[in-house]
Amino acid sequence: MGNGKANGGDGKHVVQNDGFCACCRSNTVFRSPEQWLRDFYVCTKCGSVPRQRHIQTVLDSRFPGWEQLVIHESSPSNDFISRYASQYSASQYFPDVPRGETAANGVRSEDVENLTFGDESIDIFVTQDVLEHVFRPERAIAEIHRVLKPGGAHVFTAPKHKGLLETVQRAALNSDGTIEYLLPEEYHGNPIGDNKALVTYDYGYDFEQLMSTWAGTSVEVFHTLDRSRGLDAEFNEVYVIVKPGGAPVPPRVSPHSLYWSARDFARRAERKARRVVGERIRARRS
């Protein structure tokens, strides 16, 4: 299906190219009508977007044979991982359904800040753009690592904000259950309910360091630019935190992928952010 290079679009799409999609595991055409590729650069066969294809690509390269492991995914918006995993389960946050029980639609009810799974029961825990919607992400990270087996991994994505040096909390949950809005309300899409998920955190360039601190271990960061696999977008990183104690599995990456430790990534991000801020200050002065 061609060499994977962008063909410049067709007047309706700013990007269009042939390639191979890791989500539907087939040759396809990728295209985007918008410059913001993170949400609009889709596979024309399965509708996947870059972060979904990237997380699938990292599973394939970092955890070969993952399809046979015990996988749990919190708040999935698609079935891409479940298509291939033989021991897959999923859950959503239903406020009116007790944790660990099944909602009317057959989906398990879980709160990622207070999971009902037993200790060390899951091989890989997946969250895709979930952590910006929880009130206590540090608690969510701790709970995910409680249920992971030694050597198991949390594989996840989360959007960061360009030029934001430090993470900002947008909303907090009071002890009486009410919500305190620290900034104007902002919502993302939600696969259940009224299709609205409150944004509780705007993550900045300190995101990797926060994750590492909360997890108490290092964070692997994967950044891949490869349009032949539909991988191109800002803030399309995939993060992996491995629970200590199991046999170490060295990272395996493609020639198109950059693998950085959390410390290296944080240093690069901080330098970039300071450069952007400096350019804005100089522009204002001139």
Secondary structure, 3 states (H helix, E strand, C coil): CCCCCCCCCCCCCCEEEEEEECCCCEEEEEEECCCCHHHHCEECCCCCCHHHHHHHHHHHHHCCCHHHCEEEEECCCCCCCCCCCCEEEEEECCCCCCCCCECCCCCEECCCCCCCCCCCCEEEEEEECCHHHCCCHHHHHHHHHHHEEEEEEEEEECCECCCCCCCEECEEECCCCCEEECCCCCEECCCCCCCCEECCEEECCCHHHHHHHHHCCCCEEEEECEHHHCECCCCCCEEEEECCCCCCCCCCCCCCEEEEEHHHHHHHHHHHHHHHHHHHHHHHHC
